[in-house]
């Protein structure tokens, strides 16, 4: 009986040693960025002597592969009393990637109950709260953190943005200026400082920051251009104001080619609904955007055919023929031209 127990012990030891060896192999595969092979090996080891450690390693593989759902499911197999701070953070971010807002909120709250100064989670939870329009909650959360630690600029940013959204422009300006002086001179900081200074009737500073925001956007943002025009007038720069407003107006009006495509698609939708009157209206607007586009006039004639209106058909077939020289010489186009000519000829005989 004693020999039998020894044999079992030896086999068990050999099994554990084999698992440890396989674990080292899987770790090496992970380090070599071979996440798929590492995950396969970790999966085979998950019922071994240290399953919790394997679950964590397997979850890391899923994270690297972008399989965040499998990552969170694997981490949830760890007993609740064995979950570390890092495990909970990993769960939080996995749910963030899959946009599971309720799970994010649950894990975010749990982390902050145990680790109230986890600035990364504070920052992320505050952003999530603002996305849910719980702006005051985001402000309170970040404010509590900043009462103890004023050095974390990521938290300052969320606090500043919550103040801006709540219309507290003086506090937002003060907070964003802190970021600006620390080298944060991107679009968000420049634009919001411009808005805040404008709301505080400091047009000169508003202009300076909006100019920077406009440069970042390459002069392609309508709102920034309108605000520049407004503040230029306040500081006695009417010429520049007019130039900025001209640019804003130009951006507000879609180019003719874009409008043509949009009206053309609209007309096609009405055609499939057999709503020929609205289809004609849309095609006519399209023709104003591209007056020499022959096919548009042909399409309008077809819509009049649906309304059984020969006069309308003839008028638009004539316009089609007038511009048909721009069409490519294809069999389909030749057929359309012949069809239009025949219809106009027969109509003139009557």
C-alpha positions, 0 to 999 in steps of 0.5 A, spaced: 500 500 500 505 504 501 509 503 494 502 504 491 502 511 494 509 513 492 507 511 485 501 516 485 506 521 488 511 520 483 506 520 477 503 527 480 510 530 481 511 528 474 505 531 472 506 538 475 513 538 473 510 537 466 505 543 467 510 547 469 514 546 463 509 547 458 507 553 462 514 556 461 513 554 453 507 558 453 510 564 456 515 564 451 510 563 446 507 569 449 513 573 449 515 572 442 508 575 440 505 568 438 499 569 442 495 564 438 499 558 440 500 561 447 493 561 448 492 554 445 497 552 450 494 556 456 487 553 454 490 546 455 493 548 462 487 551 465 485 545 469 492 544 472 495 546 479 495 553 478 489 555 474 488 562 477 495 564 474 493 560 467 487 564 467 490 571 467 495 569 462 490 566 457 486 573 458 492 577 456 493 573 450 485 574 448 487 582 450 492 582 445 488 578 440 482 583 441 478 578 443 475 582 449 469 578 450 473 572 451 478 576 456 473 578 460 469 571 461 476 568 462 478 573 468 471 572 471 473 565 472 477 567 477 474 566 484 472 573 487 476 573 493 482 572 488 481 578 484 487 583 484 487 590 482 490 589 476 484 583 474 479 588 476 482 594 471 483 589 466 475 587 466 474 594 466 477 596 460 475 589 456 468 591 458 470 598 455 472 595 449 466 592 448 462 598 450 458 594 455 456 600 459 453 597 465 459 592 466 464 598 466 460 602 471 460 596 475 467 595 475 469 602 475 465 603 482 468 597 485 475 599 483 474 606 486 471 603 492 477 599 494 482 604 490 480 611 490 486 614 487 486 610 481 487 616 476 486 612 470 480 609 472 477 616 475 479 619 468 475 613 464 469 613 469 469 621 468 469 620 461 463 615 461 459 619 465 459 625 461 458 621 455 451 619 459 450 626 460 451 625 468 456 631 467 455 634 474 457 627 477 463 627 473 465 633 476 464 631 483 468 625 482 474 629 479 474 634 484 474 629 490 480 626 486 484 633 485 482 635 493 488 630 494 492 630 488 493 636 483 498 633 479 495 628 475 493 632 468 489 627 465 484 628 471 484 635 470 482 635 463 476 631 465 474 636 470 476 642 466 471 639 460 466 637 465 466 645 467 466 647 460 459 643 459 456 645 465 457 652 463 462 654 468 467 658 463 471 661 468 473 655 472 474 651 465 478 657 463 482 656 469 483 649 468 485 648 461 490 654 462 493 649 467 493 644 461 496 649 456 502 651 460 504 644 461 504 643 454 497 641 452 496 645 446 492 641 441 485 642 438 481 641 445 485 645 449 485 651 444 478 651 442 475 651 449 480 656 451 477 660 445 470 659 447 471 660 455 475 667 453 469 669 449 464 668 454 468 672 459 468 677 454 476 677 453 476 677 445 483 678 444 485 672 448 479 668 445 482 670 438 489 668 440 487 661 442 481 660 436 487 662 431 491 656 433 485 651 433 483 654 426 490 652 424 490 645 427 483 644 423 486 647 417 481 652 416 476 647 415 471 647 421 465 652 421 464 653 428 471 655 429 471 660 423 464 663 426 467 664 432 473 667 429 469 672 425 465 674 432 471 675 436 475 679 430 469 684 430 470 685 438 477 687 437 476 692 431 478 687 425 472 687 421 476 685 414 479 679 418 472 678 420 469 678 413 474 673 411 473 668 416 465 668 415 466 668 408 470 661 409 465 659 414 459 660 408 463 657 403 464 650 408 457 651 409 454 650 402 456 643 399 460 643 392 455 642 386 458 635 385 456 632 392 449 636 391 448 632 385 449 626 387 445 627 393 439 629 389 440 623 384 440 618 390 434 622 393 430 621 386 432 614 385 429 613 392 422 616 390 422 612 383 422 606 387 416 608 391 413 610 384 413 617 387 414 620 380 413 627 382 418 628 387 423 624 383 422 629 378 423 635 383 429 631 385 432 630 378 431 637 377 435 640 383 440 635 381 440 638 374 441 645 376 448 642 380 450 639 373 446 643 368 450 639 362 449 632 365 445 629 359 443 623 363 439 627 368 434 630 363 433 623 360 431 620 367 426 626 368 423 624 361 422 617 364 419 620 370 414 624 366 413 617 362 411 614 369 406 620 370 403 619 362 405 626 361 408 626 353 409 634 353 414 633 359 417 627 356 418 631 350 421 637 353 426 633 357 428 629 351 430 635 347 434 637 353 437 630 353 439 631 346 441 638 346 447 635 351 448 628 348 454 630 345 458 629 352 455 622 352 460 616 351 459 612 344 456 606 347 451 602 345 446 604 351 447 611 350 446 610 342 439 607 344 437 612 349 439 617 343 435 614 338 429 613 343 429 620 345 429 622 337 424 618 335 419 620 341 420 627 339 419 626 332 413 623 333 410 628 338 412 634 332 408 630 327 401 630 332 
